Amino acid sequence: MGAVPEPHAGWTFLTNHARVLAAIADDPSTRIRDIAAHCRLTERAVQRIIADLEEAGYLSHTRHGRSNTYRIEPGTPLRHPAEAGLTVAPLLAVLAQHDEQRGKPQAQDHQAAPARDREAQPDRAR
């Protein structure tokens, strides 16, 4: 098991749940160890977050030998009343667009936000 990631001090805009979901959207067959390293969390924390996301219906997984392939349910509504009517798909599309602008390659089988939806988004970062 790897070292515990360096903690982050202060507040952030995204929750750890959003970060884990975005990491899975980038690569549905990613390992918990890789998610933990990317999100600067412990593997145990990532396991709890994945369990939360599955229990709430945002995520499911299929076991393939010793690894998992995750499936995001893009139509699942966001939980906070201020986001009433919004689903997880647009959130993941915005995060994917940000990764594309930073030059990070995207997974070809992006289940939460198809490429045509990402291309239709206007470029507002300029």
N, C-alpha and C positions, 0 to 999 in steps of 0.2 A: 504494500500500500504506500502511496506517495506521501510526501510531506503535506502538512496542513497549509493551505494557501494563506498568503499574507492578508490580514483583514483590511477592509476598507473603512476609513473613518469618515463620518459625515453622512449626509443623505444623498440619495441618487434618484433619478427620474423613473427608472424601471425597477420593478420588483425582481427578486430572484426567480420567482415563478415565470415571469415574462422572459427573463434571460434564458432559462432552461428551455422553455417552449421554443424560443427563437433558435437556439442551438440545435434542437431536434428538427425544426423546420429546414435548417440548412443541410442537415444530413440525417435522414430518418433511421439510419443504421449505426449511428454514432454510439460509442461506448460511454458508460457512466463516468469512467475515469477521464475521458476526453472532455465531456461536458463540464465536469468539476474543474478541470484545469482552465478551460476557456472562461468559465463564469467566476473563477476564483472562489470556489466553494469546496467543501469536503465531499467525498463520495457519499457519505451517509446523508448529508443535507440534500444532495441531488436525488438520492433514492426516495427520501421523504417527499420532495417536491413532485417527483414523477408520480408517486402514489396519490398525492393530492390532486394532481391534474387528471389522473385516470378516474379517481372517485367522482370528480366533478364533471366528467364527460368530455374533457378537452382532448384527451389522448387515449389511445389504446395501443397494445403491443402484441406482436406475434413472436413467439419463440422459435429460433432457428438454431438448433444445437445449443451452444453456450452463449449465443448472442440474441439480441432482440432487434426487431424492426418496428419502429413506432409509426403510428398513423395519427395525424392531427385531425380533429373534427372541426373543419373551418367554419361551420355554421353555428357553433356554440357561442351564445351571447357572453359578453364581458360581464363581470360580476358586480361592479359598482353601479349604484343607481344613476350616477352622473353620465354613465356610458350606456344608458338604457337604449336598446335597439341596435347597438353596435355588436358585431361579432368579432371573433378572434382573427378572421382572415385579413381584414384591412390593417390591423395592427401588425401582423406578420409581414404584409406586403410593404408597409412603410419601413420596417426594420430591414427587409431584404433589399429594398431600394437603397437604403443607406449603405449596406454592405457592398452593393454593386458600385456605388460612387466611390467607395474607399478602395475598390479594386479587388475585393474578395470574391473568389469564384463561388457560384451558387450550385447547389445540387441540381441535376437535370430533372429529377422526379420530385419537384417541389409541390407537395400535395395541398398546402394551405393557400397558396397564391400562384395560380398558373402564370406562365410567362406573359400571356396576352394581357392579363390584368396589370402586371407590373409595368408593361410597356405603355399602357394607357394612362398611367399616372403622370401628371406634369412634373417637370423638373423644377422644383421650387428652392433648391439649395443655393442658387446663384444670387 
